[in-house]
Amino acid sequence: MKLFSSVHDVPDVKALVKEALHLKEFPYAFKALGENKTMALVFLNPSLRTRMSTQKAALNLGMNVMVLNMDKEGWALELRDNVIMNGTTVEHIREAAAVMGEYADIIGVRSFPGLKDREEDYSEMIFNKFVQFCGVPVVSLESATRHPLQSLADLITIEELKTITRPKVVLTWAPHIKPLPQAVPNSFAEWMCRGEVDFTIAHPKGYDLCTDFTQGATITHNQDEALADADFIYVKNWSAYEPYGQILPGNEDWMLTNEKLKITNSGKIMHCLPVRRDLELSSEILDGESSIVVHEAGNRVWAAQAVIKRMLEGF
Ligand code: SN0
């Protein structure tokens, strides 16, 4: 594997999930694979889980790891071609990415969308430029439109904890005060559509995701209908795709409470984190029996380790 940016880079999703669960059982079985190999993790935006879990995954495989918080510690990057750099940007992505490729055998990149220009965000301009100019395999650590390591960890978690062969999985929109990217829900949707699950998306009117990611999903504006008999409930806010990056007024009643969960099949609650308590998700749920958010975050290590292992095997 030379690129991990979406589910489409994985020919055998089921095998990758199985491999991740095997690595969870035997974390150090492939310690020799990454010997004398270096992973660089480059962040253009904040991170807790992605940074720590991917670093741990690479260390488990025997790699050296370098982390660069580009947004805080790096030079301001110029992304556009054919501009005279007489403003605030100091270094062009063409040199920056190419130099990183000199130092690292695998690069992970995080870059959020601007949420202003939909065409630019959905063209994955920043992520694709890193891929183009660094010359080594690249793992997405969340890009403008997808968060594949999160979605792989989510599928691993569902596979691990499910009690029936084909569970009902629901992605439900949650309120927020800030416009958030569609990356996590887009990605979750396209991975669930490739998994062995019945998949429903519930959101208020006006929050339709781009249909490229939701083929095969049942979509409803009725949260109760979606929650009925659900085995896994994935809670996430996202801003509108059209009008792009906007928050629409109302919909505060979409926050999940224990009362709403009564109609589920003892549904387990998932969230990619960070989560804003009592705005996106109630404390009573986060502190209760049904929440598996911390377990889910723990599985980020095995998702990253399975992907990095596949890349190392390609050298
Ligand atoms: C990001 C998102 O894509 O929704 C990262 C999730 C892994 N979340 C946020 O930016 C939350 C910001 C906030 O202020 O709550």
Residues whose N, C-alpha, C, O or C-beta is under 5 A from the ligand:
A	BS01	SN0	K178 L180 P181 V184 C272 L273
